[in-house]
Amino acid sequence: MLKEQIAKLAKENPALQDEILGLIQKKKASTPNFDTLHRSATREIVGLLRWVTWLGEISDLMDRLISLGEINRMGRIEGVPLVSYSLQVDAIRAVVNGSQDSDYQVRITTHPKSGHHCTCLDWKHNSQDVGPCKHVLMLAVETKKRIEEKMGELDLSVAEISAGVILV
């Protein structure tokens, strides 16, 4: 019925015909079809799955790093102030306030090869023999905590995704 009215109006007033056709084309172009929505949703879900998987890999790396920590150092990470924090694709970086009123640059490399570095003297002298300094351990613990919080927000876990709870 509406189509017939539009056709009649366009026939009676040719000046409106182009405008009506333009509006119809614009409406068709702006209305996504199911395939477009499905492709878009699939890309979003795949991106989310990659992100969650990456967070799981970082979490596992933090577990391995924390397990290297000497028990005495692990006991001293409480209260170590974190000045800045940055989680990037290739590394986790932070500035940590040290006990000697110095700020230390701390980095845990995640890609392409994992490793860690701190500008404190303990890391320089003992990291190869004793393991990571308390600043690196604190950054690993902080990263693990942040990942768990983020996963909690998503109400997901890597295990659930691997088990196929979310299907693409």
ABEGO torsion letter per residue (X at the ends): XAAAAAAAAAAABAAAAAAAAAAAAAAAAABBBAAAAAAAAAAAAAAAAAAAAAAAAAAAAAAAAAAABBAAAAAAABGBBBABBBBBAABBBBBBBBAAGBBBBBBBBAOABBBBBBABAAAAAAAAAAEBBAAAAAAAAAAAAAAAAAAAAAGBBAAAAAAGABBX
